[in-house]
Amino acid sequence: MTLSKAERETNVWKVLKSAFKEGSFSTKLSFFAMGAGYFSHRQYAKGLLAVLVQTLFSLYMVLVGGRSLVALFSGNLGTRLAGEVWNEELQIYEKVRGDNSFLVLLGGVASLVVLAVYLYAWYENVKGSYLSDLRLREGKPLLSGREEFFNLINRRFHVLLLALPLLGLLIFTVLPLVFMVLIAFTSYDYAHMPPGKLFDWVGFANFRALFSLSGGTSSFALVFLRVLVWTLIWALLATFSNYFIGMLLALAIQRKGIRGKAVFRTAFVLAIAVPQFVSLLLMQKVLDGDGILNKILGTNILWLADQRHFSLLPRVMILLVNIWVGMPYTLLMATGILQNIPFRSFSANSG
């Protein structure tokens, strides 16, 4: 089916502007009452779905979301502390449930995600009604429910396929990520831990303290810089060491004249077959001060103990353990690729 220019339009503001200026009365009404355009065009299933979405969103904002957004943007992450209040009539202390800054902030971020999903559904409602107007003006019949269904599972199958993963991405990845980023702009620390204590917004004060190399926070800034440098070094070396060593070993095993190819590959498969947390626990015992390695060497080296600032030995050992655990994955993937390359040179070298 050939798409019209209006259907191919991707600029949100242009679509909304054209729909409000050129759309029918029902399309303009759908700006405020979702589903009005669908009902006017006798697309009752889509209209009911749009009404349901707007109803659920309205209920959520009235019951929960509105308060969460007000608390988030007012800069107030809780006012009432949890504690005990003396009840004169009963002559006992009663527990008072206070605010939890974590829940206030999380509720605000969740409400922002819900608002974003609703705005997308609202936009699709307006655009769908406007496109139906255009089809009627051009003398084309509107798509029936059956045609809409086949259009969804054929031309727009990617939308149907990615809807649930995208929702999961928003809930389990985007929401926690935004939440943790916002925590950095609050006063949350060991002295402001909910529910016993509350924290509030402090803006960029934490970052000023973090990057200040003068005054009482200089030691904290230096520790942060050391951790940051090691994190970057770890990310670079851990990734490239696994990749290049695994690829080089795959090329070496694949060469003609190398005997026992199956033995080498099986050994690496066995390294993968053991769960990683078991392998890491085993290596911790091997590299312990009283571990097997020191018993064999007759030494008393603390292989994993950071006895000095930025001690090199523990970091080297961690990189070696990471190579031992992660390199077999790259090796097996590279071996599979090499065995399927249809070049004569590789075919001649394969055993």
C-alpha positions as CSV (number, residue, x, y, z in Angstrom):
1,M,0.0,0.0,0.0
2,T,1.4,3.4,-1.0
3,L,1.7,5.9,1.8
4,S,0.5,9.5,1.2
5,K,2.7,12.5,2.0
6,A,0.7,13.1,5.2
7,E,1.2,9.5,6.4
8,R,4.9,9.8,5.8
9,E,5.2,13.1,7.7
10,T,7.3,12.6,10.8
11,N,7.4,16.2,12.2
12,V,5.1,16.1,15.2
13,W,4.4,19.8,15.3
14,K,3.6,20.0,11.6
15,V,1.1,17.1,12.0
16,L,-0.6,18.7,15.0
17,K,-0.7,22.1,13.4
18,S,-2.2,20.7,10.2
19,A,-4.7,18.6,12.1
20,F,-5.9,21.6,14.1
21,K,-6.2,23.9,11.1
22,E,-7.4,21.5,8.4
23,G,-9.0,18.7,10.3
24,S,-12.7,18.2,10.8
25,F,-14.6,19.2,14.0
26,S,-14.2,15.7,15.4
27,T,-10.5,15.8,14.8
28,K,-10.2,19.1,16.6
29,L,-12.3,17.7,19.4
30,S,-9.9,14.7,19.7
31,F,-7.3,17.2,20.9
32,F,-9.3,17.3,24.1
33,A,-11.4,14.1,24.1
34,M,-9.4,11.2,22.8
35,G,-11.4,8.9,20.5
36,A,-13.8,11.6,19.3
37,G,-12.4,11.4,15.8
38,Y,-12.4,7.6,15.7
39,F,-16.1,7.5,16.8
40,S,-17.0,10.1,14.1
41,H,-15.3,7.9,11.5
42,R,-17.1,4.8,12.9
43,Q,-13.8,3.2,14.0
44,Y,-15.3,2.1,17.3
45,A,-12.6,-0.3,18.5
46,K,-9.9,2.3,18.2
47,G,-12.2,4.9,19.8
48,L,-12.9,2.8,22.8
49,L,-9.2,2.1,23.2
50,A,-8.5,5.8,23.1
51,V,-11.2,6.5,25.7
52,L,-9.9,3.8,27.9
53,V,-6.3,5.2,27.7
54,Q,-7.5,8.7,28.6
55,T,-9.7,7.5,31.4
56,L,-6.9,5.4,33.0
57,F,-4.4,8.3,32.7
58,S,-6.9,10.7,34.2
59,L,-7.5,8.4,37.2
60,Y,-3.8,7.8,37.7
61,M,-3.0,11.6,37.7
62,V,-5.8,12.4,40.1
63,L,-5.1,9.6,42.5
64,V,-1.3,9.3,42.4
65,G,0.6,11.0,39.5
66,G,-0.5,14.6,40.1
67,R,0.8,14.7,43.7
68,S,4.0,13.0,42.6
69,L,4.7,15.5,39.8
70,V,3.9,18.5,42.1
71,A,6.3,17.1,44.7
72,L,9.0,16.5,42.1
73,F,8.9,19.9,40.5
74,S,8.2,21.9,43.8
75,G,11.6,20.8,45.1
76,N,10.0,19.2,48.1
77,L,10.8,15.5,48.5
78,G,8.9,15.0,51.8
79,T,8.0,17.1,54.8
80,R,6.8,14.7,57.5
81,L,9.3,12.5,59.4
82,A,8.5,9.1,60.6
83,G,8.5,8.7,64.4
84,E,6.4,8.2,67.5
85,V,3.7,10.5,68.9
86,W,2.4,10.3,72.5
87,N,-1.3,9.4,72.6
88,E,-2.6,11.0,75.8
89,E,-5.9,9.1,75.7
90,L,-4.3,5.7,75.3
91,Q,-1.2,6.6,77.3
92,I,1.1,5.0,74.6
93,Y,3.4,6.1,71.9
94,E,1.9,5.6,68.4
95,K,4.0,5.2,65.3
96,V,3.5,7.9,62.7
97,R,4.2,7.0,59.1
98,G,6.2,9.8,57.6
99,D,7.2,10.6,54.0
100,N,9.8,8.6,52.2
101,S,11.9,10.7,49.9
102,F,12.9,7.7,47.8
103,L,9.2,6.9,47.1
104,V,8.4,10.6,46.4
105,L,11.2,10.8,43.9
106,L,10.4,7.5,42.3
107,G,6.7,8.3,42.0
108,G,7.6,11.6,40.2
109,V,9.9,9.8,37.7
110,A,7.3,7.1,37.2
111,S,4.7,9.8,36.5
112,L,6.9,11.4,33.9
113,V,7.2,8.0,32.1
114,V,3.5,7.5,32.2
115,L,3.0,11.1,30.9
116,A,5.4,10.4,28.0
117,V,3.5,7.2,27.1
118,Y,0.2,9.1,27.3
119,L,1.4,11.9,25.1
120,Y,2.5,9.5,22.5
121,A,-1.0,7.8,22.6
122,W,-2.6,11.2,22.4
123,Y,-0.6,12.2,19.4
124,E,-1.4,8.9,17.6
125,N,-5.1,9.6,18.3
126,V,-5.0,13.0,16.7
127,K,-2.9,11.9,13.8
128,G,-5.1,8.9,13.1
129,S,-8.3,11.0,13.0
130,Y,-6.6,13.6,10.7
131,L,-5.4,10.9,8.3
132,S,-9.0,9.5,8.1
133,D,-10.2,13.0,7.2
134,L,-7.6,13.2,4.4
135,R,-8.6,9.8,3.1
136,L,-12.3,10.8,3.0
137,R,-11.5,14.1,1.2
138,E,-9.5,12.2,-1.4
139,G,-12.5,9.9,-2.0
140,K,-10.7,6.9,-0.5
141,P,-12.5,4.5,1.8
142,L,-11.4,4.2,5.4
143,L,-9.6,1.0,6.4
144,S,-11.9,-1.6,8.0
145,G,-11.0,-3.3,11.3
146,R,-9.8,-6.3,9.4
147,E,-7.6,-4.2,7.1
148,E,-6.2,-2.3,10.1
149,F,-5.3,-5.7,11.7
150,F,-3.5,-7.0,8.5
151,N,-1.8,-3.6,8.2
152,L,-0.6,-3.9,11.7
153,I,0.8,-7.4,11.3
154,N,2.4,-6.7,7.9
155,R,3.5,-3.1,7.2
156,R,3.6,-2.1,10.9
157,F,4.6,-5.5,12.3
158,H,7.7,-3.9,13.8
159,V,5.5,-1.7,16.0
160,L,3.6,-4.6,17.3
161,L,6.8,-6.6,17.9
162,L,8.6,-3.9,19.7
163,A,5.8,-2.5,21.8
164,L,6.2,-4.8,24.8
165,P,10.1,-4.7,24.8
166,L,9.9,-0.9,24.6
167,L,7.6,-0.8,27.5
168,G,9.9,-3.1,29.5
169,L,12.8,-0.8,28.5
170,L,11.0,2.2,29.9
171,I,10.1,0.5,33.2
172,F,13.3,-1.5,33.9
173,T,16.0,0.6,32.3
174,V,15.0,4.2,31.6
175,L,13.1,4.8,34.8
176,P,15.8,3.4,37.2
177,L,18.5,5.3,35.2
178,V,16.7,8.6,35.4
179,F,16.0,8.0,39.1
180,M,19.7,7.3,39.9
181,V,20.8,10.4,37.9
182,L,18.4,12.6,39.9
183,I,19.7,11.1,43.2
184,A,23.0,12.8,42.4
185,F,21.3,16.2,42.7
186,T,19.9,15.6,46.2
187,S,21.4,15.6,49.7
188,Y,21.1,11.8,50.0
189,D,23.9,10.4,52.2
190,Y,24.4,8.4,55.4
191,A,22.8,11.3,57.4
192,H,19.8,11.6,55.2
193,M,18.5,8.0,54.7
194,P,14.8,7.4,54.4
195,P,12.5,6.5,56.0
196,G,14.0,7.8,59.2
197,K,15.4,10.9,57.5
198,L,14.5,12.9,54.5
199,F,16.6,14.3,51.7
200,D,16.0,17.2,49.4
201,W,17.3,18.9,46.2
202,V,20.8,20.5,46.5
203,G,21.4,21.2,42.8
204,F,25.0,21.0,41.7
205,A,26.5,21.2,45.3
206,N,27.5,17.5,45.2
207,F,29.4,18.0,41.9
208,R,31.1,21.1,43.2
209,A,32.3,19.2,46.2
210,L,33.2,16.2,44.0
211,F,35.5,18.2,41.7
212,S,36.9,20.6,44.2
213,L,40.6,20.0,44.7
214,S,40.9,22.6,47.5
215,G,39.5,22.7,51.0
216,G,38.2,19.9,53.1
217,T,36.9,17.9,50.1
218,S,40.2,17.6,48.2
219,S,40.9,14.0,49.5
220,F,37.4,12.9,48.4
221,A,38.0,14.5,44.9
222,L,41.3,12.7,44.5
223,V,39.8,9.3,45.5
224,F,37.0,9.9,43.0
225,L,39.5,10.7,40.2
226,R,41.5,7.5,41.0
227,V,38.4,5.4,40.9
228,L,37.3,7.1,37.6
229,V,40.7,6.5,36.0
230,W,40.7,2.8,37.0
231,T,37.1,2.4,35.8
232,L,38.1,3.7,32.3
233,I,41.2,1.6,32.2
234,W,39.2,-1.5,33.3
235,A,36.5,-0.9,30.7
236,L,39.2,-0.5,27.9
237,L,41.5,-3.4,28.9
238,A,38.7,-5.8,29.9
239,T,36.9,-5.4,26.6
240,F,39.8,-5.4,24.2
241,S,41.8,-8.1,26.0
242,N,38.9,-10.6,25.8
243,Y,38.2,-9.7,22.2
244,F,41.7,-9.8,20.7
245,I,43.0,-12.7,22.7
246,G,39.9,-14.7,21.9
247,M,40.2,-13.9,18.2
248,L,44.0,-14.7,18.1
249,L,43.4,-18.0,19.8
250,A,40.6,-18.9,17.4
251,L,42.9,-18.1,14.5
252,A,45.7,-20.2,16.0
253,I,43.5,-23.2,16.6
254,Q,42.0,-22.9,13.1
255,R,45.4,-23.0,11.4
256,K,46.3,-26.1,9.4
257,G,48.7,-28.4,11.2
258,I,47.3,-27.8,14.7
259,R,46.4,-31.1,16.2
260,G,43.7,-31.6,18.8
261,K,41.5,-28.8,17.7
262,A,38.5,-30.5,19.3
263,V,40.4,-30.8,22.6
264,F,41.2,-27.1,22.8
265,R,37.6,-26.1,21.9
266,T,36.2,-28.5,24.5
267,A,38.4,-27.1,27.2
268,F,37.1,-23.6,26.5
269,V,33.5,-24.8,26.3
270,L,34.0,-26.4,29.8
271,A,35.2,-23.0,31.1
272,I,31.9,-21.5,29.9
273,A,29.8,-24.4,31.1
274,V,30.7,-23.6,34.8
275,P,28.5,-20.7,36.1
276,Q,30.6,-17.6,36.4
277,F,29.8,-16.9,40.0
278,V,31.2,-20.4,40.8
279,S,34.3,-19.7,38.8
280,L,34.8,-16.3,40.5
281,L,34.4,-17.8,44.0
282,L,36.9,-20.5,43.1
283,M,39.5,-17.9,41.9
284,Q,38.9,-15.9,45.1
285,K,39.9,-18.9,47.1
286,V,42.9,-19.7,44.8
287,L,44.2,-16.1,45.1
288,D,43.6,-15.7,48.8
289,G,46.5,-15.1,51.1
290,D,46.2,-18.8,52.3
291,G,45.1,-20.0,48.9
292,I,46.3,-22.7,46.6
293,L,48.6,-20.4,44.6
294,N,50.6,-19.3,47.6
295,K,50.8,-22.9,48.8
296,I,52.3,-24.0,45.5
297,L,54.7,-21.1,45.3
298,G,55.6,-21.1,49.0
299,T,54.8,-17.4,49.3
300,N,52.4,-15.3,51.3
301,I,51.4,-12.7,48.7
302,L,48.1,-10.9,49.1
303,W,47.1,-11.1,45.4
304,L,43.8,-9.4,45.8
305,A,44.5,-7.0,48.6
306,D,44.9,-3.3,47.8
307,Q,47.5,-2.3,50.4
308,R,48.4,1.0,48.7
309,H,46.5,3.6,46.8
310,F,46.1,2.3,43.2
311,S,48.0,-0.9,43.9
312,L,48.9,-2.6,40.6
313,L,48.9,-6.2,41.6
314,P,45.2,-6.7,42.5
315,R,44.2,-4.9,39.3
316,V,46.4,-7.1,37.1
317,M,45.0,-10.2,38.7
318,I,41.5,-9.1,38.2
319,L,42.2,-8.5,34.5
320,L,43.7,-12.0,34.2
321,V,40.7,-13.5,35.9
322,N,38.4,-11.6,33.6
323,I,40.3,-12.8,30.5
324,W,40.0,-16.4,31.8
325,V,36.3,-16.1,32.4
326,G,35.3,-14.0,29.3
327,M,37.7,-14.9,26.6
328,P,36.2,-18.3,25.7
329,Y,33.0,-16.6,24.5
330,T,34.9,-14.6,22.0
331,L,37.0,-17.6,20.9
332,L,33.9,-19.7,20.2
333,M,32.2,-16.9,18.3
334,A,35.3,-16.2,16.2
335,T,35.7,-20.0,15.6
336,G,32.1,-20.3,14.3
337,I,32.6,-17.3,12.0
338,L,35.9,-18.7,10.7
339,Q,34.5,-22.1,10.0
340,N,31.7,-20.5,7.9
341,I,33.8,-18.1,5.8
342,P,33.5,-19.5,2.2
343,F,37.0,-18.4,1.2
344,R,39.4,-21.1,-0.2
345,S,42.2,-19.8,1.9
346,F,40.4,-20.5,5.2
347,S,39.0,-23.8,3.8
348,A,42.5,-25.0,3.1
349,N,43.6,-24.1,6.6
350,S,40.6,-25.7,8.4
351,G,41.1,-29.1,10.0
